[in-house]
Amino acid sequence: MTGRTGDEDRVWDVVVVGAGPAGASAAYAAAVAGRRVLLLEKAELPRYKTCGGGIIGPSRDALPPGFEVPFQDRVRAVTFSHDGRRTRTRRSRRMLFGLVNRPEFDHALVESAQKAGAELRTGVTVSRMEQHGPTVPDRRTVAVVLQGGETVLARAVVGADGSAGRTSAHVGVKFGQVDLGLEAEIPVPETVAEDWRGRVLIDWGPLPGSYGWVFPKGDTLTVGVISARGDGAATKRYLEQFIGRLGLAGFEPAISSGHLTRCRTDDSPLSRGRVLVCGDAAGLLEPWTREGISYALRSGRLAGDWAVRIAEAADAVDVRRESLNYAFAVKAGLGVEMSVGRKLMALFERRPGLFHAAIVGFRPAWRAFADITRGATTLAELVRTHPMAQRVLLRLER
């Protein structure tokens, strides 16, 4: 870019911390706008991420133009069970959603950001961010301090380094719902893989708010469970029993992992000064299913757009205005969806059998599930436009 002084050349327009779907989307959005963007990632890419890897319609809609999703499978059937019982399979003529391996998917997103002009640095860990003090040359700059003492300067920072990351702590994100997910990547013979091709399993679990899943990805099955944090032993037993019921206990997992998912509270901040958070770092995910990829992609794109505006802000008043606009954009879309998800989660915790009976025996419930996963509608839109859904939620609030 022309017209820069030597000092300005040392300052990035936007620095993005974390190269998952949220960070890569933010970096892409800011780079496409023609800004100097640096994307920081502590791991070397590609890297493994505990995640089912389901790419639903809203995720596909939020991807960069022309992005080729590296699908491992395309799902057209879902088998539902209630703690291993009352099993039924529902089928669709059209694809419901796709399945990816996260290392491959995330790396492809980062490459899209790089093609748009973002610069990537891996193997670097952020220690802290400073918006005041000797490391900050002026009020329009944020200092991102790396382990080892190096300082990177930016006009705006997007935090996408997870709910336990430095940017989340810097902004002061508050979490209200914390869940533990456990997962195993299980290689299986071709005969077993063929039985699962194009079909997933969702099992409403024995613990309040819990469920399990089987996602096929070629010759590997991703098998996992999730439930509220607090009784890790019970969650582990659920996974072991789930794998046993499926007849998969004899196959050695290639990877066994776990992670915590954290949902933000309604009053949690999304920014502090020139630092914005998105994706997991902001606690943005669907409270009932704990689906986070679509929330990461959508909030990342918003954060990248608003980071550009904040980078151009001349003073604290302008920064505050743009930060509030970013928060409004997130809350008006994703926040409304999360609010509906919380209500569904409250009912699901009390009446999982009711959910199971509805989705396997009530055609409108199955159609709603299919429409949401395809991206034809959202939970919030469904409630807004369907009187029956409105009545159900009103009963929940009594």
Wavefront OBJ file of the C-alpha trace (Angstrom):
o trace
v 0.000 0.000 0.000
v 1.277 3.458 -0.831
v 1.618 6.503 1.333
v 2.957 4.690 4.419
v 5.776 5.920 6.619
v 8.441 3.563 7.911
v 6.700 3.336 11.285
v 3.362 2.523 9.664
v 4.930 -0.348 7.736
v 5.766 -1.965 11.065
v 2.088 -2.009 12.055
v -0.312 -4.579 10.633
v -3.823 -3.433 9.868
v -5.302 -6.602 11.371
v -3.678 -9.384 13.385
v -5.743 -12.545 13.801
v -4.859 -14.914 16.648
v -5.781 -18.539 15.921
v -6.044 -20.241 12.518
v -9.157 -22.369 12.968
v -12.331 -21.723 10.938
v -13.105 -18.484 12.822
v -9.603 -17.070 12.483
v -9.170 -18.118 8.866
v -12.544 -16.566 7.992
v -11.623 -13.317 9.744
v -8.240 -13.199 8.019
v -9.861 -13.854 4.647
v -12.484 -11.115 5.132
v -9.891 -8.524 6.148
v -7.447 -9.519 3.411
v -10.107 -9.406 0.688
v -10.769 -5.829 1.804
v -7.173 -5.043 0.852
v -5.709 -4.756 4.351
v -2.352 -6.008 5.638
v -3.296 -9.086 7.660
v -1.166 -11.367 9.836
v -2.601 -14.726 10.941
v -0.903 -16.260 13.990
v -1.194 -19.944 14.950
v 0.613 -21.726 17.786
v 0.519 -25.169 16.118
v 2.032 -26.299 12.843
v -0.580 -26.882 10.134
v -2.367 -29.105 9.407
v -3.192 -30.005 13.020
v -5.774 -32.299 14.639
v -8.875 -30.839 16.272
v -11.387 -32.742 18.390
v -14.573 -32.277 16.389
v -17.186 -34.361 14.612
v -16.514 -32.388 11.442
v -20.117 -31.886 10.324
v -20.521 -29.136 7.704
v -24.152 -28.017 7.701
v -25.812 -25.583 5.306
v -24.981 -22.384 7.231
v -21.317 -23.425 7.216
v -21.279 -23.940 3.454
v -22.991 -20.582 2.940
v -20.295 -18.791 4.960
v -17.305 -20.223 3.060
v -15.181 -18.105 0.695
v -16.448 -17.990 -2.908
v -15.266 -20.990 -4.894
v -14.068 -22.878 -1.807
v -13.962 -26.628 -2.480
v -15.064 -28.453 0.662
v -12.934 -31.603 1.138
v -15.887 -33.852 1.989
v -15.102 -37.325 3.262
v -18.773 -38.292 3.052
v -22.153 -36.805 2.190
v -24.940 -37.627 4.621
v -28.407 -38.534 3.358
v -29.605 -40.682 6.264
v -29.670 -40.297 10.047
v -30.195 -43.119 12.516
v -31.617 -41.893 15.833
v -31.636 -43.829 19.100
v -32.444 -43.074 22.729
v -29.634 -44.471 24.877
v -29.237 -47.338 22.428
v -32.953 -48.128 22.214
v -35.903 -47.277 19.952
v -33.633 -47.022 16.928
v -35.003 -45.610 13.699
v -33.418 -44.307 10.507
v -34.774 -41.320 8.569
v -33.640 -40.792 4.969
v -33.483 -37.875 2.570
v -33.221 -37.757 -1.209
v -30.909 -34.750 -0.937
v -27.705 -34.319 1.035
v -28.372 -33.197 4.595
v -24.810 -32.210 5.455
v -21.238 -33.211 4.715
v -18.394 -34.583 6.818
v -14.786 -33.410 6.797
v -11.523 -34.143 8.533
v -10.754 -30.988 10.463
v -6.995 -30.877 9.749
v -7.660 -30.874 5.999
v -10.654 -28.517 6.166
v -8.979 -25.965 8.445
v -5.789 -25.969 6.383
v -7.770 -25.321 3.197
v -9.468 -22.335 4.869
v -6.090 -20.920 5.870
v -4.840 -21.345 2.313
v -7.846 -19.354 1.086
v -6.913 -16.549 3.469
v -3.330 -16.652 2.233
v -4.455 -16.495 -1.411
v -6.480 -13.410 -0.484
v -3.296 -11.796 0.823
v -3.038 -12.728 4.501
v 0.375 -13.706 5.866
v 0.593 -16.819 8.087
v 2.999 -17.464 10.953
v 2.804 -20.823 12.727
v 4.542 -22.101 15.833
v 4.014 -18.819 17.696
v 2.194 -18.427 20.994
v 0.601 -15.194 22.151
v 1.447 -14.324 25.757
v -0.678 -11.217 26.142
v -2.147 -8.157 24.460
v -1.515 -4.589 25.558
v -3.508 -1.521 24.567
v -1.692 0.844 26.929
v 1.852 1.094 28.231
v 5.417 1.310 26.925
v 4.983 -1.391 24.254
v 2.165 0.579 22.599
v 3.418 3.492 20.467
v 0.044 5.304 20.221
v -3.642 4.988 21.010
v -4.426 3.518 17.595
v -2.250 0.476 18.178
v -2.478 -2.879 19.967
v 0.676 -4.723 21.011
v 0.485 -8.499 20.641
v 3.306 -9.895 22.768
v 4.562 -13.350 21.795
v 6.344 -15.915 23.931
v 10.002 -15.033 23.815
v 9.312 -11.318 23.984
v 8.679 -10.388 20.351
v 5.965 -7.756 19.907
v 3.661 -7.534 16.910
v 1.784 -4.248 16.400
v -1.700 -3.956 14.905
v -4.479 -1.431 14.372
v -7.005 -4.143 15.264
v -6.842 -7.676 16.643
v -9.267 -10.545 16.117
v -9.147 -13.243 18.782
v -9.987 -16.715 17.480
v -7.750 -18.792 19.737
v -10.451 -20.755 21.553
v -12.398 -20.315 24.762
v -9.275 -20.865 26.871
v -7.148 -18.524 24.766
v -5.411 -15.271 25.641
v -7.745 -13.046 23.654
v -10.854 -14.435 25.349
v -9.307 -13.687 28.739
v -8.189 -10.231 27.587
v -11.709 -9.285 26.484
v -13.252 -10.829 29.607
v -15.617 -13.305 27.919
v -18.045 -14.946 30.362
v -19.237 -18.503 29.884
v -22.505 -19.912 31.183
v -22.608 -23.468 29.781
v -19.559 -25.731 29.757
v -19.651 -29.234 28.291
v -17.147 -32.067 27.958
v -16.804 -33.805 24.601
v -14.924 -37.100 24.219
v -14.108 -38.569 20.836
v -12.370 -41.529 19.193
v -11.200 -41.829 15.597
v -11.654 -45.545 14.854
v -10.239 -47.129 11.665
v -12.554 -49.925 10.494
v -12.510 -52.593 7.745
v -14.141 -51.823 4.406
v -17.163 -54.010 5.214
v -17.889 -51.932 8.338
v -17.190 -48.623 6.587
v -19.596 -49.550 3.790
v -22.421 -50.105 6.268
v -22.030 -46.510 7.522
v -21.428 -44.757 4.214
v -23.811 -41.822 3.756
v -25.392 -42.357 7.184
v -24.729 -40.970 10.657
v -26.004 -42.030 14.070
v -27.238 -39.670 16.777
v -27.944 -41.217 20.176
v -29.745 -39.173 22.834
v -27.717 -40.141 25.876
v -28.341 -41.228 29.483
v -26.894 -38.083 31.099
v -28.855 -34.806 31.182
v -28.254 -32.924 27.940
v -25.981 -35.627 26.537
v -25.839 -37.265 23.146
v -23.476 -39.391 21.079
v -22.640 -39.552 17.392
v -21.052 -41.696 14.710
v -19.736 -39.804 11.670
v -18.237 -41.908 8.825
v -15.181 -40.586 7.018
v -13.983 -43.159 4.541
v -12.265 -45.984 6.391
v -12.550 -44.195 9.755
v -15.522 -43.636 12.045
v -15.527 -40.562 14.281
v -17.362 -41.684 17.437
v -18.014 -39.242 20.260
v -20.230 -38.157 23.127
v -20.846 -34.864 24.904
v -22.427 -33.932 28.218
v -22.243 -31.253 30.886
v -18.856 -30.848 32.546
v -18.724 -32.102 36.109
v -18.771 -35.885 35.860
v -16.024 -36.874 33.483
v -16.120 -40.494 34.633
v -19.791 -40.817 33.676
v -19.133 -39.220 30.287
v -16.268 -41.643 29.708
v -18.501 -44.590 30.640
v -21.118 -43.370 28.205
v -18.530 -43.320 25.400
v -17.249 -46.801 26.282
v -20.759 -48.258 26.441
v -21.723 -46.468 23.241
v -18.738 -47.917 21.370
v -19.494 -51.357 22.814
v -23.140 -51.271 21.729
v -22.064 -50.390 18.216
v -19.807 -53.444 18.024
v -16.711 -51.289 17.640
v -14.930 -52.159 20.889
v -12.595 -54.564 19.098
v -11.109 -51.859 16.892
v -8.202 -49.788 18.219
v -8.760 -46.008 17.981
v -6.122 -44.121 16.038
v -6.826 -41.035 18.164
v -8.682 -40.584 21.459
v -9.236 -37.019 22.587
v -11.401 -34.671 24.593
v -12.189 -30.990 24.839
v -14.446 -28.494 26.585
v -17.044 -26.447 24.746
v -18.119 -23.164 26.322
v -21.196 -21.041 25.526
v -21.159 -17.332 26.294
v -23.623 -15.661 28.624
v -26.009 -13.129 27.078
v -24.174 -10.196 28.677
v -20.674 -11.381 27.799
v -18.512 -8.814 25.970
v -17.393 -9.361 22.371
v -14.682 -6.714 22.344
v -12.306 -4.650 24.413
v -10.874 -1.580 22.774
v -9.391 -2.614 19.429
v -9.617 -6.365 20.188
v -12.603 -8.385 18.940
v -13.352 -12.052 19.667
v -15.221 -14.559 17.516
v -15.952 -18.290 17.328
v -15.039 -20.357 20.379
v -13.041 -17.446 21.819
v -16.318 -15.532 22.081
v -18.266 -18.557 23.346
v -20.318 -18.650 20.147
v -21.820 -22.057 19.454
v -25.234 -23.687 19.409
v -26.124 -24.587 23.037
v -28.194 -27.704 22.292
v -26.138 -29.496 19.628
v -22.901 -27.642 20.524
v -22.338 -27.184 16.800
v -19.579 -24.632 16.431
v -18.188 -24.640 12.895
v -20.988 -22.567 11.370
v -20.802 -20.126 14.289
v -17.030 -19.871 13.828
v -17.258 -19.215 10.089
v -20.069 -16.677 10.366
v -18.714 -14.778 13.360
v -15.207 -14.874 11.903
v -16.372 -13.217 8.726
v -18.167 -10.519 10.750
v -15.104 -9.996 12.941
v -12.856 -9.609 9.901
v -15.190 -7.022 8.384
v -15.427 -5.010 11.591
v -11.720 -5.327 12.338
v -11.115 -3.440 9.096
v -13.399 -0.646 10.301
v -11.752 -0.556 13.713
v -8.307 -0.468 12.095
v -9.431 2.677 10.270
v -10.971 4.274 13.386
v -9.236 7.515 14.305
v -10.086 7.616 18.002
v -11.678 5.764 20.911
v -15.151 7.073 20.080
v -15.012 5.581 16.581
v -13.638 2.315 17.955
v -16.456 2.123 20.480
v -19.057 2.780 17.793
v -17.732 0.042 15.503
v -17.358 -2.412 18.393
v -20.994 -1.875 19.328
v -22.004 -2.395 15.701
v -20.070 -5.675 15.631
v -21.770 -6.826 18.829
v -25.174 -5.892 17.392
v -24.491 -7.851 14.191
v -23.461 -10.953 16.162
v -26.356 -10.779 18.604
v -28.986 -10.053 15.936
v -28.110 -13.266 14.112
v -26.109 -15.792 16.089
v -27.296 -14.459 19.439
v -30.943 -15.029 18.560
v -30.157 -18.565 17.413
v -28.314 -19.229 20.674
v -31.276 -17.980 22.690
v -33.569 -20.484 20.976
v -30.941 -23.194 21.415
v -30.804 -22.583 25.152
v -34.559 -23.094 25.417
v -34.364 -26.298 23.409
v -31.508 -27.497 25.606
v -33.595 -26.856 28.734
v -36.364 -29.059 27.354
v -33.949 -31.694 26.054
v -32.326 -32.026 29.482
v -35.723 -32.782 31.024
v -37.405 -34.723 28.216
v -34.932 -36.386 25.813
v -37.506 -39.073 25.070
v -39.906 -36.423 23.825
v -37.293 -35.119 21.393
v -36.625 -38.633 20.143
v -40.301 -39.454 19.692
v -40.907 -36.201 17.819
v -38.031 -36.486 15.390
v -38.592 -40.156 14.497
v -42.400 -40.151 14.584
v -43.537 -36.625 13.686
v -42.837 -35.715 10.066
v -42.747 -31.898 10.583
v -40.035 -32.353 13.246
v -37.936 -34.409 10.847
v -38.470 -31.851 8.076
v -37.362 -29.084 10.440
v -34.201 -31.041 11.318
v -33.483 -31.603 7.618
v -34.128 -27.960 6.682
v -31.846 -26.677 9.448
v -28.975 -28.994 8.542
v -29.300 -28.148 4.847
v -29.348 -24.438 5.625
v -32.854 -23.796 4.296
v -33.751 -22.231 7.655
v -32.378 -21.650 11.153
v -33.708 -22.450 14.605
v -34.549 -18.788 15.109
v -36.303 -18.467 11.752
v -38.220 -21.687 12.365
v -39.576 -20.387 15.654
v -40.367 -16.979 14.161
v -42.399 -18.377 11.262
v -44.040 -21.501 12.711
v -46.839 -20.994 15.289
v -46.465 -24.549 16.632
v -42.784 -23.981 17.419
v -43.686 -20.698 19.110
v -46.240 -22.446 21.323
v -43.709 -25.098 22.371
v -41.162 -22.455 23.421
v -43.783 -20.456 25.268
v -44.597 -23.547 27.319
v -40.907 -23.931 28.117
v -40.808 -20.435 29.581
v -43.663 -21.084 32.015
l 1 2 3 4 5 6 7 8 9 10 11 12 13 14 15 16 17 18 19 20 21 22 23 24 25 26 27 28 29 30 31 32 33 34 35 36 37 38 39 40 41 42 43 44 45 46 47 48 49 50 51 52 53 54 55 56 57 58 59 60 61 62 63 64 65 66 67 68 69 70 71 72 73 74 75 76 77 78 79 80 81 82 83 84 85 86 87 88 89 90 91 92 93 94 95 96 97 98 99 100 101 102 103 104 105 106 107 108 109 110 111 112 113 114 115 116 117 118 119 120 121 122 123 124 125 126 127 128 129 130 131 132 133 134 135 136 137 138 139 140 141 142 143 144 145 146 147 148 149 150 151 152 153 154 155 156 157 158 159 160 161 162 163 164 165 166 167 168 169 170 171 172 173 174 175 176 177 178 179 180 181 182 183 184 185 186 187 188 189 190 191 192 193 194 195 196 197 198 199 200 201 202 203 204 205 206 207 208 209 210 211 212 213 214 215 216 217 218 219 220 221 222 223 224 225 226 227 228 229 230 231 232 233 234 235 236 237 238 239 240 241 242 243 244 245 246 247 248 249 250 251 252 253 254 255 256 257 258 259 260 261 262 263 264 265 266 267 268 269 270 271 272 273 274 275 276 277 278 279 280 281 282 283 284 285 286 287 288 289 290 291 292 293 294 295 296 297 298 299 300 301 302 303 304 305 306 307 308 309 310 311 312 313 314 315 316 317 318 319 320 321 322 323 324 325 326 327 328 329 330 331 332 333 334 335 336 337 338 339 340 341 342 343 344 345 346 347 348 349 350 351 352 353 354 355 356 357 358 359 360 361 362 363 364 365 366 367 368 369 370 371 372 373 374 375 376 377 378 379 380 381 382 383 384 385 386 387 388 389 390 391 392 393 394 395 396 397 398
